[in-house]
């Protein structure tokens, strides 16, 4: 067995891995027999389940910072000082409120930047960490009432979104 695959299998059993490294080396980690080959259903109810009540990292790109700063009518440097923090190796994340809600989540309104939300938010619930297995999907659905509701999204769409979900690429 190839060393990368052995490492991948080891990491799967210990529930941590950087899938992007193996994908870069040409491995199709979900295989030809995707567990979600018949698609998955999702409809955003804008309930805030994915935006509130728990700590997390919402990575933002320079382009997303530009769009959000323009939306708020402030310079990018001010946006970065007020709404972001450095994480990891050169990454930037949105900050959270003291109650761990996303800085742009309002319990009365929902996401206050919904039409300009970052890619990581747009790709929910089709994050690599959620579509990795049926168990992971069920875990996500426990806090998101829109999962398993609404229209069905085909496996090609889900794979495309999860491959570029805006997250770190680490499944833990």
Secondary structure, DSSP 8 states (H G I E B T S, - for coil): --HHHHHHHHHHHTT-EEHHHHHHTT--TT-SS-TTTT-EEE------TTTSSS----B--HHHHHHHHHHHTS-HHHHHHHHEEEETTTEEEE-B-TTS-BTTEETTTEETTGGG--HHHHTTT--HHHHT-HHHHHHHHTT-TTEEEEEEE-HHHHHHHHHT-SS-SEE-
